[in-house]
Amino acid sequence: MPLHPIRARLAAAALLAAAGLVASGTTSAGAAPTAAAPDIPVASVKAHLARFQSIATANGGNRAHGRPGYKASLDYVKGKLDAAGFTTAVKQFTSGGATGYNLIADWPGGDTNQVVMAGAHLDSVTAGPGINDNGSGSAAVLETALAVSRAQLKPAKHLRFAWWGAEELGMVGSRNYVNSLATGDRSKISGYLNFDMIGSPNPGYFVYDDDPALEKVFKDYFTGLGIPTEIETEGDGRSDHAPFKSAGIPVGGLFSGADYKKTAAQAAAWGGTAGKPFDACYHSSCDKASNIDDTALDHNSDAIAHAVWELAAS
């Protein structure tokens, strides 16, 4: 994320289906309810983070746009997706005199006139390896995509995943992608979900409020876990959902906090330390593999899968 200028539904569905009623998550009248999203193992997400860390360590300590660590990160993600049966495409752009890359991965099937997208920026700042910002979002989106493959999901809507370059320079990669789409192709995207910093070490649970329907998917999920959420404001206009929103595409997403300080009320609700930043290593060299709260990463990764499964089936 670039610097700011300032700073038990599934069980009910099964009961309804047994009674011959149509519940949320069914695909048509009388159809069985959509299968529940799988649990996303946090150990698997952290294995991707470990790879991002090793890539950064081997490439000057970062994974920034125009640096070899970024391209190595992209190659790692692409290799996983290619092996899992996705159709991948690397989209090039230029920023600051350097070539940048977006990675787009499409899962076969689903109505291509109704596309559900989930994405995260893959680049770090030059100061550090960017494991929370934004290895966390990138790894969770990757593991969700791999879960789609393992389940051999047959979604009603088409699923597309994306990893953006040069976000830290001002959402350059995602803006390039949105601007490259024909008007008709933009209108086919029924929602874009963005995940930027979802494992902050002093975490909050923030939900984008840009689109009420997408917001509700995430809020309902966390309500089911007994975790209160707040509206996300720290990242407004600062991450890759912004170009999509500007183009009139519905957006949603999750965030666990950056350099804003956790209030006493937030610490009472979520734990952690009041008066300290959500991520004291934001945009710093200490944003390493140790700079992650496993519980937040786990909950948010599962929430991504829940949203993808629900939105692709509805």
N, C-alpha and C positions, 0 to 999 in steps of 0.2 A: 504494500500500500504506500503510495507516495505521500510525502509530508503535506500536512494541512496548512493552509495559510494562517489559521489560528489553530488552534487545536480542536383400555379395555374395549377401543372402537372395533377392533378385529373380532373380538369375541362376540360382540353385539351383532356384527354383520353375519357371523356364522349362524347365530340364533335366528335372525331374520330370514336368512336363506333357507334354514330348515323349516321355517313357517311358510315358505313359498313367497316371501316378500322380497322386494328389491332393495338392497342396502347400498349405502355409499361404498364405492369400490367394486360394484358389480359392473359387468360390461354390457349387459342387456337384461331385459325383463326375464326372470326365471333362470338367469345364468348363475353359476356358482360365484361366490365372491372372489375377488382377486387374491392370489396368494400373498401372504405377508412378505414384506421385504426381509431378507436374511439379516442376521446380525453380522456386522462388519467387524472382524477381529482386529482389535487395536494393535495387536502384535504384528499383523500384516501391514497395517498402515505405518507403523514405526519401522518396519523393515525397509520400506521405501524411503523413509526419512534418513535411515542409516546410509542408504545408497547415495542420497543427495549430499549428505555430509562427506562421504568419502570422495565423491566427485569434486566437491568444493576444495577439499584438502589437497587433492591432486592437481588442482588448477588455480593456484594463486589465492585460495581462501574464499572464493566467491563463485556465484553462478549468474553473474550479471549479463545484461544485454551486450552483445558484441565480444564477450569473453568466452574462452573455450569451455568453461564450466557450464554455461547455459546450453550450448549445443550438445554437450555430453548428457546433460539432464534430459533434454528433449529426446535424444536417441534412446535413452534408457526407457522412457515412458512409451515411446513409439514401439520399441521392441516387444514390450509386454502386451500392448494392444494388438499388434499384428499377430502374435502367437495365439491370442484369444479369439481371433476371428473378426475383428473390427476392420472396416475399410478406413484407412488413415490417409491423411493428406497433410503435407507440410506447406504452409503458405508463407512466402518470403515478403519482407518489406524492408525499407531502409529508414534508419533513424540515427541522427548524429554521425552520419558517414559510415555506419556499420550495418551489416545485414542482420535483420531480425527474423525470427521464425515463430509462427503460430502452428500448433498441432491440432488438427480437427479429426475426430474419430466418430464414425457413424456405425451404429449397430444395425444389421440387416432387418428389414421388416418394419411394420408399422406404417401408418398413414403419413406419407411425406408431405402432405398438405397441412399436417399438424405436428410440429416439431417441438419436443421438449429438450432444452439444452441445459447442461450443467458445466460450469467451467471455473477455472482458477488461474491466477498468473503463476508462471513457472520461474520467473527471474527473481534474483535477489538484488540488493544494492551492492555496490563494489566493496563496501566496508566489511561484509561478512557473508557467511554461507546461506543465510536466510532460511533457517529451518522452520521457524514458526511463520515468518513472513517471506515466501508463502509456500514453503515446502509442505506445511500442514494441510492447506487446502488442496494443493496439487496431489498429494499422496492419498488423501481421502477420496477425491474424485476418481483417481486412478483405481483404487481398490473397489469403489462402487461399480465402476465400469467392468472390472474383472468379475465382480459378483454377478452382474448381468449375464456375462458369458457363461459362468459356471452354472447358472440357473437355466441357461438357454431360454431366456425370457422372450415371450412373444407379445410385445406391447401393442396396444391399439394405436398409440401415437408413435411416431418415429423418434428414436433416441439419438442424441448427438452430444458428444463430450468435447471439451476444448481446453487447451493449455496455452496461455497467452504470453507473448514476449513483450519486453519493454514497458510493462505496466509501471515500473518505478520511474519511468521518464514521463509519465502522464497518460497512462492507458493507451499507448501508441498502438500496440498490436491489436487489441480488441477494437479500437476505433477503425483501424485499417480494415479489419474483417467486416464490420458493420457497413462501412462505406462502400465496400466492394460488392455488397449484395444488391441485386436488383430489387426494386420496390416489391415485386410479387414474392420474392424469396423472403424478404423481411416479414411480410404479412403471414407467411407460413409458420413462423416461430411463435408458438402459443405461450411460451414462457422461457426466460433465461434465469437460471439460478447461479448465484456467484458465491464463492467460498474463499475468503481472504482472511487469514489468521484465525484459525479455529482451535488452536491448542495453547493459547496464552498461559504463561505459568501462574498468573494471578487472575484467573479467568472470570469473565462475565458471560452471560448468555443473552446475546442481542440478536434480534430478528428484524430483517428489513421490513419496512411498512409501506413500500412503494406500491404494492398491489395487494388489495385486501384478500383475494382468494389465495394467493401464494403465501401471504403472511399467515393465514389461518392454518394452512397445512403444517407449518413449523410450530406455531403456537400450540396447536392441538397436540402435537407429538410431545412437546415438553410438558404440557399440562398432564399428559398421561404418565410421565415420569415423576410428577410432583416437583418439577423445577420451574420456578418463576422466570419469566423472560422480560426484557425491556426492549423498547423500540431502539433500533440502531441509528445513531446520529453522528457518531465520531467519524464514520467512513463515508458520509454523504458526499457524492461526487468525487470520491477519492479512489475508486476501484473500478473494475471492468464492467460492472453493471451499468455505469453511467452512459457509455455510448449506446447501449441497447435502449435504455430508458429514453434517451434523447431522440431515438428513432421511433418511439411509440410502441416498443415491445415491452410487455409486462415483465417485471423483474422481481426477484426475491432472493433471499440468501441469509447466511448466518455469519456471525463475527464474535470473537471472544475478547476484543479490546486491544488497544495499542498503547500509546503513551499517555492517555488520559489516566487520572488517578481514581482508584476505586473509592467510593464513598463508604461511610460507616453503614448506611442502609444497605448498600450492595454487598458489603462483607457479611452483614447479618443474614442476607438472603442466600448468598452463594458460598460463603466461606472465604478464605483468603485473608489478605491484609489490607485494611483501610489505609488510605493515605499514600499507598504505593501504586505505581503504574500497573496497568494490566500486564504489560510486557516491558520490563525495565531494560531489556536488550533490543528493543525496537530499533532497527536500522543500525545495529552495532555489531562488532566482531563477536560478541558473546551470544548472538542468536544461533546457537549450535544445537546439536541433538539433545543436549541436556536442558534446553530452554523450552520444554514442553510439559504441559499438565496432561497426564495420561487420561484422567477422567473426562476432562473437557473434550479432548481429542476423540475419545471413545463415543461419548454422547453425540457429538456433532457429526461424526462419521455415520453413525446409525441413523441420525436424522436425515442426512443426505440420501441414503438408500431408501428410507421411508418415503421421502418426497418424490424421488424418481419413480419408484414403484407405483405410488398413488397417482401421480400426474400422468404417467404414461398409460395408465389403464382407464382413466376417467374420460 
